[in-house]
Amino acid sequence: MTQIQNQPALDQSTFPQRSYGTHLRSVLTLGLPLAGSQLAQFAVHMTDVIMMGWYGLDELAALVLASGYWFVTFILLCGFAFAVMPIVAKALGAQNTTLVRRATRMAMWLSVIFAVLVYPIFLFSEAALIALGQEPHIAALAQPYLMITGFEMAPALIVQVFRSYFSALERTRVVLMAVMAAVVVNFGLNYLFIFGNFGFPEMGMLGAGLASFIVSTLMMIGLVIYAQIATPENELFRNLFKPDWDIFGTVFKMGLPIGLTSLAEVSLFNVAAIMMGWIGTATLAAHGIALQLSAIAFMMQLGLAQAATIRAGNAFGRGDEADLRRGALVVTCMSFVMATVTCLVYLTFGEALVGLFIAPDEPARAEVLRIGVVLLLFSALFQFSDGGQVIALSLLRGLQDTAVPMWQATFSYWAIGLPVAYLFGFVINWGASGVWVGLLVGLSVAWVLMGIRFWRYKSRIASSS
């Protein structure tokens, strides 16, 4: 467990002992806008999926593959942006404002450097997808989309840096407003570019990729301008091109495990998508729809988890374990309640929700509905595991404990979840349902391991302050 180093002991009596009700109100005040911004960000992607589903089933399957391919790379590189949140939260708790600027600037450096380095994997994505066993015509449809969204990587990562920065400052409304605006712009651009409305050429997949690139670029520009106007005291762009190798190394060492942890989970779901492609196009489309619906709930949990990271980071900076304990318990109970509500919604309205993603005249509609409803039942079951593991992980992240959770995630998803998915899906021959059994098991193991690590070892924090 990471210790507080080079920091004088703080008098715990100076910290007001906040009640559970106060913690609840604080987490809601911070977490609801974060959850809303996560939902709005996901709505940008979900708009692509819904509109592509109405454009054609093959294009929908190609978008599921292409967006997963892009997102695996994106979530790995997002680790540097995500590292900004606990670093800045701890710096604010310790009243170290200089570190705020240094960490944010070096996260931007790392984001741009790696965005340039990874572009070739998008340039040759068609061959890569075929090598992974996907149908050649689906891979060919995905290629133009990925060539365009490869250029989106740099602005999209910088957007994440500023989202983490503003969230740690508890300026969550601007993040929510920016992403909500992105939803509207993305919908309008998709309407023009995908379908060729109002005189624009019909571009299909290519149009969706172009819209995503434009939206991310506009968001980046907007957040940069706002940061300069609203937080001039942090002087984020002072010496922007001057290297700060000490903090560069700190952000890299913390961000890489964060990115690899996220990659371990996301890549499990993307390997599951590849397995679905082995079964058939309708199964892959149903899997993509079920994932979209599952991700809606996860975005709510993720917003709550980000609030947990910020609160834990502040307590960590002060060395205040009592505050950490109360806040962690409150956010864990909130996650459980949220998972319960989501589970009931999916069990009650499963068929209607899946049907939203499929055109009424689609020949394969009945088959996709049948498979999608079953997969959504599994999604209802793993709401508790998925929410529990992301809350535990985020609490650990607030304590800047990232290396061990990375190994726990990798073990849970790849050593346990993936073999179980293959066993039940293709050996026991449960098909798509069997693959989702593996997802459920992997998430559950991660929840247990990370939860034990946080609740067992957090007491070391007080002794280190």
RODO-2510 file (C-alpha; in nm, 4 decimals, decimal comma):
residues 465
     n   res          X          Y          Z
     1     m     0,0000     0,0000     0,0000
     2     t     0,1302     0,3437    -0,0908
     3     q     0,2396     0,5450     0,2090
     4     i     0,2317     0,9215     0,2675
     5     q     0,5922     1,0271     0,2370
     6     n     0,7749     1,3530     0,3063
     7     q     0,4727     1,4937     0,4807
     8     p     0,4628     1,6065     0,8444
     9     a     0,2248     1,4385     1,0844
    10     l    -0,1092     1,6138     1,0926
    11     d    -0,3195     1,6711     1,4007
    12     q    -0,6274     1,4563     1,3499
    13     s    -0,8243     1,6742     1,5923
    14     t    -0,8142     1,9573     1,3392
    15     f    -1,0351     1,7601     1,1001
    16     p    -1,4110     1,7912     1,1536
    17     q    -1,5606     1,4457     1,2015
    18     r    -1,8283     1,4355     0,9353
    19     s    -2,1359     1,2187     0,9839
    20     y    -2,2518     0,9515     0,7400
    21     g    -2,5286     1,1869     0,6282
    22     t    -2,2743     1,4582     0,5521
    23     h    -2,0690     1,2104     0,3531
    24     l    -2,3793     1,1047     0,1620
    25     r    -2,4592     1,4628     0,0664
    26     s    -2,0971     1,5305    -0,0297
    27     v    -2,0741     1,2221    -0,2509
    28     l    -2,4061     1,3043    -0,4171
    29     t    -2,3019     1,6650    -0,4804
    30     l    -1,9780     1,5522    -0,6412
    31     g    -2,0866     1,2156    -0,7818
    32     l    -2,4118     1,3047    -0,9572
    33     p    -2,2538     1,5499    -1,2046
    34     l    -1,9700     1,3015    -1,2594
    35     a    -2,2191     1,0218    -1,3207
    36     g    -2,4138     1,2494    -1,5512
    37     s    -2,1021     1,3364    -1,7483
    38     q    -2,0139     0,9676    -1,7783
    39     l    -2,3633     0,8931    -1,9056
    40     a    -2,3462     1,1816    -2,1492
    41     q    -2,0032     1,0671    -2,2714
    42     f    -2,1396     0,7196    -2,3237
    43     a    -2,4414     0,8664    -2,5010
    44     v    -2,2026     0,9995    -2,7650
    45     h    -2,0932     0,6446    -2,8413
    46     m    -2,4397     0,4961    -2,7965
    47     t    -2,5728     0,7447    -3,0516
    48     d    -2,3272     0,5972    -3,3002
    49     v    -2,4450     0,2449    -3,2211
    50     i    -2,8166     0,3217    -3,2393
    51     m    -2,7903     0,5200    -3,5628
    52     m    -2,5631     0,2580    -3,7196
    53     g    -2,8074    -0,0123    -3,6136
    54     w    -3,0730     0,1680    -3,8147
    55     y    -2,8322     0,2032    -4,1049
    56     g    -2,7571    -0,1712    -4,1384
    57     l    -2,6839    -0,4874    -3,9378
    58     d    -2,3437    -0,5472    -4,1006
    59     e    -2,2446    -0,1886    -4,0262
    60     l    -2,3612    -0,2304    -3,6655
    61     a    -2,1479    -0,5432    -3,6254
    62     a    -1,8516    -0,3606    -3,7818
    63     l    -1,8981    -0,0653    -3,5466
    64     v    -1,9067    -0,2984    -3,2443
    65     l    -1,5725    -0,4430    -3,3512
    66     a    -1,4178    -0,1125    -3,4576
    67     s    -1,5202     0,0832    -3,1490
    68     g    -1,3958    -0,1978    -2,9270
    69     y    -1,0649    -0,2044    -3,1133
    70     w    -1,0262     0,1732    -3,0688
    71     f    -1,1438     0,1753    -2,7093
    72     v    -0,8930    -0,0892    -2,5977
    73     t    -0,6106     0,1431    -2,7021
    74     f    -0,7843     0,4512    -2,5665
    75     i    -0,8499     0,3068    -2,2214
    76     l    -0,4878     0,1948    -2,1888
    77     l    -0,3580     0,5432    -2,2680
    78     c    -0,6257     0,7022    -2,0466
    79     g    -0,4266     0,5798    -1,7482
    80     f    -0,2101     0,8920    -1,7682
    81     a    -0,5191     1,1131    -1,7645
    82     f    -0,6790     0,9135    -1,4824
    83     a    -0,3607     0,9530    -1,2762
    84     v    -0,4246     1,3280    -1,2684
    85     m    -0,7319     1,2835    -1,0492
    86     p    -0,5716     1,1150    -0,7422
    87     i    -0,2512     1,3200    -0,7744
    88     v    -0,4382     1,6513    -0,7846
    89     a    -0,6848     1,5411    -0,5135
    90     k    -0,3995     1,4484    -0,2805
    91     a    -0,2096     1,7683    -0,3671
    92     l    -0,5139     1,9764    -0,2776
    93     g    -0,5565     1,7871     0,0491
    94     a    -0,1909     1,8568     0,1293
    95     q    -0,2221     2,2185     0,0026
    96     n     0,0431     2,1658    -0,2669
    97     t    -0,0910     2,3742    -0,5567
    98     t     0,2311     2,3627    -0,7618
    99     l     0,1916     1,9883    -0,8109
   100     v    -0,1513     2,0482    -0,9687
   101     r     0,0009     2,2297    -1,2662
   102     r     0,3001     1,9996    -1,3033
   103     a     0,0970     1,6770    -1,3032
   104     t    -0,1643     1,8059    -1,5462
   105     r     0,0973     1,9346    -1,7903
   106     m     0,2959     1,6107    -1,7936
   107     a    -0,0248     1,4073    -1,8396
   108     m    -0,0890     1,6107    -2,1546
   109     w     0,2643     1,5378    -2,2745
   110     l     0,2251     1,1640    -2,2215
   111     s    -0,1159     1,1602    -2,3910
   112     v     0,0081     1,3264    -2,7086
   113     i     0,3296     1,1223    -2,7288
   114     f     0,1512     0,7886    -2,7048
   115     a    -0,1346     0,8932    -2,9331
   116     v     0,1212     0,9456    -3,2089
   117     l     0,3005     0,6191    -3,1353
   118     v    -0,0115     0,4009    -3,1579
   119     y    -0,1578     0,5352    -3,4835
   120     p    -0,0147     0,2516    -3,7016
   121     i    -0,2413    -0,0025    -3,5305
   122     f    -0,5411     0,1851    -3,6745
   123     l    -0,3836     0,2228    -4,0163
   124     f    -0,3554    -0,1574    -4,0514
   125     s    -0,6666    -0,2522    -3,8551
   126     e    -0,8385    -0,4475    -4,1335
   127     a    -0,5579    -0,7036    -4,1482
   128     a    -0,5499    -0,7221    -3,7689
   129     l    -0,9236    -0,7907    -3,7432
   130     i    -0,9071    -1,0602    -4,0102
   131     a    -0,6173    -1,2203    -3,8239
   132     l    -0,8406    -1,2270    -3,5158
   133     g    -1,0920    -1,4419    -3,7043
   134     q    -1,3449    -1,1776    -3,8077
   135     e    -1,5337    -1,1927    -4,1367
   136     p    -1,3418    -1,0064    -4,4111
   137     h    -1,6345    -0,7893    -4,5192
   138     i    -1,6955    -0,6782    -4,1575
   139     a    -1,3249    -0,5977    -4,1145
   140     a    -1,3300    -0,3996    -4,4403
   141     l    -1,6220    -0,1903    -4,3145
   142     a    -1,4345    -0,1189    -3,9889
   143     q    -1,1114     0,0009    -4,1527
   144     p    -1,2204     0,3513    -4,2703
   145     y    -1,3781     0,4236    -3,9326
   146     l    -1,0565     0,3325    -3,7489
   147     m    -0,8322     0,5295    -3,9826
   148     i    -1,0319     0,8439    -3,9010
   149     t    -1,0736     0,7800    -3,5270
   150     g    -0,7015     0,7066    -3,4984
   151     f    -0,6513     1,0817    -3,5458
   152     e    -0,9113     1,1371    -3,2725
   153     m    -0,6897     0,9695    -3,0116
   154     a    -0,4831     1,2773    -2,9148
   155     p    -0,7728     1,5225    -2,8623
   156     a    -0,9799     1,2533    -2,6907
   157     l    -0,6983     1,1837    -2,4425
   158     i    -0,6432     1,5524    -2,3707
   159     v    -1,0162     1,5826    -2,3024
   160     q    -0,9753     1,3075    -2,0413
   161     v    -0,6830     1,4919    -1,8807
   162     f    -0,8987     1,8017    -1,8354
   163     r    -1,1938     1,5993    -1,7154
   164     s    -0,9735     1,4501    -1,4416
   165     y    -0,8302     1,7928    -1,3593
   166     f    -1,1695     1,9616    -1,3266
   167     s    -1,3154     1,6660    -1,1365
   168     a    -1,0355     1,6741    -0,8797
   169     l    -1,1020     2,0473    -0,8372
   170     e    -1,4696     1,9504    -0,7884
   171     r    -1,5671     2,1642    -1,0884
   172     t    -1,7860     1,8853    -1,2204
   173     r    -2,0603     2,0948    -1,3802
   174     v    -1,8376     2,2190    -1,6604
   175     v    -1,7479     1,8591    -1,7449
   176     l    -2,1164     1,7662    -1,7547
   177     m    -2,2058     2,0643    -1,9734
   178     a    -1,9221     1,9967    -2,2176
   179     v    -2,0180     1,6345    -2,2652
   180     m    -2,3882     1,7124    -2,2983
   181     a    -2,3043     1,9574    -2,5749
   182     a    -2,0968     1,6827    -2,7381
   183     v    -2,3997     1,4516    -2,7423
   184     v    -2,6053     1,7070    -2,9357
   185     v    -2,3282     1,7886    -3,1833
   186     n    -2,2466     1,4201    -3,2395
   187     f    -2,6102     1,3368    -3,3092
   188     g    -2,6359     1,6170    -3,5622
   189     l    -2,3126     1,5264    -3,7388
   190     n    -2,4088     1,1583    -3,7510
   191     y    -2,7425     1,2506    -3,9040
   192     l    -2,5621     1,4431    -4,1755
   193     f    -2,2614     1,2177    -4,2388
   194     i    -2,3944     0,8632    -4,1883
   195     f    -2,7190     0,8962    -4,3838
   196     g    -2,6243     1,1818    -4,6198
   197     n    -2,9012     1,4203    -4,5191
   198     f    -2,9326     1,7867    -4,6260
   199     g    -2,7111     1,7383    -4,9286
   200     f    -2,4155     1,5781    -4,7510
   201     p    -2,2681     1,2602    -4,9048
   202     e    -2,3810     0,9334    -4,7468
   203     m    -2,0680     0,8008    -4,5717
   204     g    -2,1953     0,5290    -4,3365
   205     m    -1,9135     0,4059    -4,1107
   206     l    -1,6748     0,6716    -4,2356
   207     g    -1,9274     0,9392    -4,1428
   208     a    -1,9551     0,8108    -3,7871
   209     g    -1,5772     0,8220    -3,7520
   210     l    -1,5557     1,1753    -3,8903
   211     a    -1,8256     1,2952    -3,6510
   212     s    -1,6388     1,1454    -3,3528
   213     f    -1,3145     1,3163    -3,4552
   214     i    -1,4813     1,6572    -3,4879
   215     v    -1,6635     1,6233    -3,1545
   216     s    -1,3485     1,5294    -2,9595
   217     t    -1,1531     1,8156    -3,1151
   218     l    -1,4225     2,0693    -3,0275
   219     m    -1,4417     1,9382    -2,6696
   220     m    -1,0659     1,9681    -2,6313
   221     i    -1,0654     2,3276    -2,7514
   222     g    -1,3569     2,4190    -2,5246
   223     l    -1,2039     2,2686    -2,2096
   224     v    -0,8646     2,4248    -2,2756
   225     i    -1,0238     2,7697    -2,3089
   226     y    -1,2312     2,7195    -1,9946
   227     a    -0,9271     2,6054    -1,7947
   228     q    -0,7396     2,9183    -1,8939
   229     i    -1,0300     3,1468    -1,8016
   230     a    -1,1675     2,9742    -1,4884
   231     t    -0,8487     2,8535    -1,3160
   232     p    -0,5780     3,1090    -1,3966
   233     e    -0,4261     3,0592    -1,0504
   234     n    -0,3012     2,7138    -1,1528
   235     e    -0,1209     2,8500    -1,4608
   236     l    -0,1648     2,5221    -1,6491
   237     f    -0,0061     2,6461    -1,9691
   238     r     0,2913     2,8136    -1,8065
   239     n     0,6074     2,6559    -1,9489
   240     l     0,3877     2,4150    -2,1438
   241     f     0,6757     2,2855    -2,3547
   242     k     0,9264     2,2688    -2,0708
   243     p     0,9975     1,9109    -1,9564
   244     d     0,9410     1,8202    -1,5922
   245     w     1,0972     1,4767    -1,5845
   246     d     1,0393     1,4066    -1,2168
   247     i     0,6617     1,4512    -1,2437
   248     f     0,6661     1,2968    -1,5917
   249     g     0,7996     0,9802    -1,4286
   250     t     0,5484     1,0002    -1,1444
   251     v     0,2507     1,0306    -1,3794
   252     f     0,3885     0,7536    -1,6005
   253     k     0,4503     0,5143    -1,3088
   254     m     0,1034     0,5723    -1,1688
   255     g    -0,0778     0,6018    -1,5000
   256     l     0,0595     0,2875    -1,6627
   257     p    -0,0809     0,0498    -1,3973
   258     i    -0,4121     0,2395    -1,4069
   259     g    -0,4259     0,2015    -1,7843
   260     l    -0,3293    -0,1655    -1,7712
   261     t    -0,5936    -0,2291    -1,5046
   262     s    -0,8605    -0,0718    -1,7239
   263     l    -0,7227    -0,2577    -2,0250
   264     a    -0,7480    -0,5911    -1,8440
   265     e    -1,1235    -0,5461    -1,7996
   266     v    -1,2034    -0,3778    -2,1302
   267     s    -0,9989    -0,6252    -2,3327
   268     l    -1,1859    -0,9120    -2,1675
   269     f    -1,5103    -0,7687    -2,3042
   270     n    -1,3513    -0,7155    -2,6443
   271     v    -1,2217    -1,0722    -2,6576
   272     a    -1,5782    -1,1716    -2,5720
   273     a    -1,6896    -0,9702    -2,8770
   274     i    -1,4382    -1,1578    -3,0918
   275     m    -1,5795    -1,4870    -2,9584
   276     m    -1,9279    -1,3671    -3,0492
   277     g    -1,8014    -1,3000    -3,4009
   278     w    -1,7060    -1,6693    -3,4219
   279     i    -2,0687    -1,7590    -3,3523
   280     g    -2,2308    -1,5226    -3,6048
   281     t    -2,3237    -1,1680    -3,7006
   282     a    -2,6584    -1,1689    -3,5183
   283     t    -2,4922    -1,2918    -3,1993
   284     l    -2,2236    -1,0248    -3,2265
   285     a    -2,4875    -0,7551    -3,2777
   286     a    -2,6893    -0,8811    -2,9768
   287     h    -2,3731    -0,8859    -2,7664
   288     g    -2,2979    -0,5278    -2,8687
   289     i    -2,6484    -0,4145    -2,7731
   290     a    -2,6329    -0,5880    -2,4339
   291     l    -2,2939    -0,4273    -2,3696
   292     q    -2,4323    -0,0832    -2,4552
   293     l    -2,7129    -0,1272    -2,2040
   294     s    -2,4746    -0,2660    -1,9408
   295     a    -2,2397     0,0239    -1,9960
   296     i    -2,5164     0,2745    -1,9200
   297     a    -2,5371     0,1386    -1,5663
   298     f    -2,1602     0,1157    -1,5417
   299     m    -2,1259     0,4835    -1,6305
   300     m    -2,3360     0,5681    -1,3244
   301     q    -2,1161     0,3463    -1,1096
   302     l    -1,8057     0,5011    -1,2650
   303     g    -1,9196     0,8531    -1,1796
   304     l    -1,9746     0,7405    -0,8214
   305     a    -1,6332     0,5719    -0,8243
   306     q    -1,4625     0,8900    -0,9428
   307     a    -1,6167     1,0753    -0,6510
   308     a    -1,4743     0,8009    -0,4278
   309     t    -1,1278     0,8541    -0,5767
   310     i    -1,1405     1,2284    -0,5127
   311     r    -1,2682     1,1929    -0,1548
   312     a    -1,0175     0,9186    -0,0758
   313     g    -0,7377     1,1269    -0,2301
   314     n    -0,8287     1,4287    -0,0162
   315     a    -0,8357     1,2152     0,2990
   316     f    -0,5068     1,0570     0,1956
   317     g    -0,3442     1,3987     0,1539
   318     r    -0,4587     1,4924     0,5060
   319     g    -0,3814     1,1517     0,6560
   320     d    -0,7386     1,1354     0,7879
   321     e    -0,8362     0,7689     0,8119
   322     a    -1,1624     0,8236     0,9995
   323     d    -1,2925     1,0373     0,7151
   324     l    -1,1729     0,7800     0,4632
   325     r    -1,3533     0,4984     0,6456
   326     r    -1,6865     0,6761     0,6609
   327     g    -1,6716     0,7947     0,3017
   328     a    -1,5778     0,4500     0,1711
   329     l    -1,8657     0,2844     0,3535
   330     v    -2,1150     0,5411     0,2231
   331     v    -2,0045     0,5111    -0,1396
   332     t    -2,0050     0,1292    -0,1205
   333     c    -2,3652     0,1260     0,0065
   334     m    -2,4678     0,3731    -0,2642
   335     s    -2,3164     0,1444    -0,5271
   336     f    -2,5168    -0,1514    -0,3970
   337     v    -2,8433     0,0442    -0,4099
   338     m    -2,7683     0,1600    -0,7638
   339     a    -2,6928    -0,1964    -0,8748
   340     t    -3,0207    -0,3198    -0,7262
   341     v    -3,2259    -0,0607    -0,9160
   342     t    -3,0463    -0,1379    -1,2446
   343     c    -3,0970    -0,5110    -1,1986
   344     l    -3,4722    -0,4637    -1,1546
   345     v    -3,4967    -0,2407    -1,4638
   346     y    -3,3131    -0,4915    -1,6837
   347     l    -3,5223    -0,7827    -1,5583
   348     t    -3,8475    -0,5936    -1,6130
   349     f    -3,7888    -0,4114    -1,9412
   350     g    -3,5242    -0,6242    -2,1120
   351     e    -3,7003    -0,6890    -2,4430
   352     a    -3,8132    -0,3288    -2,4878
   353     l    -3,4608    -0,1997    -2,4211
   354     v    -3,2938    -0,4368    -2,6659
   355     g    -3,5561    -0,3560    -2,9290
   356     l    -3,4566     0,0112    -2,9289
   357     f    -3,1340    -0,0766    -3,1099
   358     i    -3,2840    -0,2723    -3,4001
   359     a    -3,4750    -0,1384    -3,6980
   360     p    -3,8364    -0,2692    -3,7098
   361     d    -3,7878    -0,4088    -4,0605
   362     e    -3,4524    -0,5775    -3,9909
   363     p    -3,4828    -0,9436    -4,1090
   364     a    -3,2733    -1,0698    -3,8172
   365     r    -3,4632    -0,8634    -3,5566
   366     a    -3,6304    -1,1625    -3,3875
   367     e    -3,3032    -1,3537    -3,3533
   368     v    -3,1113    -1,0538    -3,2201
   369     l    -3,3919    -0,9823    -2,9724
   370     r    -3,3931    -1,3409    -2,8470
   371     i    -3,0187    -1,3494    -2,7857
   372     g    -2,9984    -0,9937    -2,6511
   373     v    -3,2691    -1,0460    -2,3882
   374     v    -3,0871    -1,3525    -2,2498
   375     l    -2,7569    -1,1649    -2,2333
   376     l    -2,9255    -0,8769    -2,0540
   377     l    -3,0320    -1,1215    -1,7815
   378     f    -2,6647    -1,1971    -1,7194
   379     s    -2,5940    -0,8246    -1,7198
   380     a    -2,8541    -0,7805    -1,4458
   381     l    -2,6697    -1,0369    -1,2355
   382     f    -2,3271    -0,8831    -1,2663
   383     q    -2,4351    -0,5280    -1,1798
   384     f    -2,3326    -0,5954    -0,8205
   385     s    -1,9919    -0,7373    -0,9108
   386     d    -1,9181    -0,4702    -1,1691
   387     g    -2,0159    -0,1869    -0,9362
   388     g    -1,8370    -0,3403    -0,6389
   389     q    -1,5073    -0,3891    -0,8176
   390     v    -1,4957    -0,0385    -0,9687
   391     i    -1,5706     0,1226    -0,6308
   392     a    -1,2998    -0,0800    -0,4536
   393     l    -1,0545    -0,0092    -0,7348
   394     s    -1,1275     0,3645    -0,7230
   395     l    -1,0834     0,3826    -0,3468
   396     l    -0,7435     0,2164    -0,3850
   397     r    -0,6623     0,4567    -0,6680
   398     g    -0,7395     0,7504    -0,4399
   399     l    -0,4692     0,6139    -0,2093
   400     q    -0,2361     0,5958    -0,5113
   401     d    -0,2257     0,2172    -0,4745
   402     t    -0,2228     0,1083    -0,8397
   403     a     0,0331    -0,1714    -0,8929
   404     v    -0,1231    -0,4545    -0,6896
   405     p    -0,4789    -0,3818    -0,8153
   406     m    -0,3392    -0,4060    -1,1687
   407     w    -0,2210    -0,7616    -1,1016
   408     q    -0,5444    -0,8505    -0,9250
   409     a    -0,7455    -0,7273    -1,2236
   410     t    -0,5276    -0,9122    -1,4738
   411     f    -0,5576    -1,2352    -1,2749
   412     s    -0,9332    -1,2010    -1,2289
   413     y    -1,0200    -1,1201    -1,5898
   414     w    -0,7621    -1,3176    -1,7844
   415     a    -0,6641    -1,6125    -1,5643
   416     i    -1,0202    -1,6711    -1,4382
   417     g    -1,2818    -1,4883    -1,6474
   418     l    -1,1528    -1,5629    -1,9980
   419     p    -1,0958    -1,9403    -1,9490
   420     v    -1,4407    -1,9720    -1,7891
   421     a    -1,5943    -1,7828    -2,0846
   422     y    -1,4318    -2,0183    -2,3359
   423     l    -1,5160    -2,3271    -2,1289
   424     f    -1,8860    -2,2486    -2,0945
   425     g    -1,9224    -2,0862    -2,4348
   426     f    -1,7501    -2,3413    -2,6595
   427     v    -1,6631    -2,6550    -2,4606
   428     i    -1,9852    -2,6913    -2,2646
   429     n    -2,1440    -2,5263    -2,5694
   430     w    -2,3633    -2,2673    -2,4003
   431     g    -2,2747    -2,0227    -2,6763
   432     a    -2,3238    -1,6526    -2,6042
   433     s    -2,4660    -1,7222    -2,2570
   434     g    -2,1572    -1,9228    -2,1646
   435     v    -1,9281    -1,6379    -2,2652
   436     w    -2,1189    -1,4045    -2,0350
   437     v    -2,0835    -1,6536    -1,7495
   438     g    -1,7101    -1,5932    -1,7815
   439     l    -1,7609    -1,2164    -1,7651
   440     l    -1,9674    -1,2544    -1,4473
   441     v    -1,7089    -1,4778    -1,2800
   442     g    -1,4151    -1,2530    -1,3708
   443     l    -1,5848    -0,9407    -1,2333
   444     s    -1,6829    -1,1201    -0,9134
   445     v    -1,3281    -1,2385    -0,8418
   446     a    -1,1945    -0,8850    -0,8996
   447     w    -1,4537    -0,7441    -0,6601
   448     v    -1,3529    -0,9827    -0,3827
   449     l    -0,9764    -0,9344    -0,4235
   450     m    -0,9831    -0,5548    -0,4472
   451     g    -1,2395    -0,5194    -0,1710
   452     i    -1,0279    -0,7261     0,0661
   453     r    -0,7184    -0,5229    -0,0195
   454     f    -0,8846    -0,1900     0,0528
   455     w    -1,0677    -0,2795     0,3725
   456     r    -0,7799    -0,4823     0,5157
   457     y    -0,4902    -0,2486     0,4474
   458     k    -0,6335     0,1022     0,4663
   459     s    -0,5439     0,1266     0,8379
   460     r    -0,1808     0,1781     0,7333
   461     i    -0,2722     0,5256     0,6101
   462     a    -0,3131     0,6768     0,9537
   463     s     0,0132     0,5338     1,0808
   464     s     0,2028     0,6833     0,7856
   465     s     0,0844     1,0396     0,8420
***
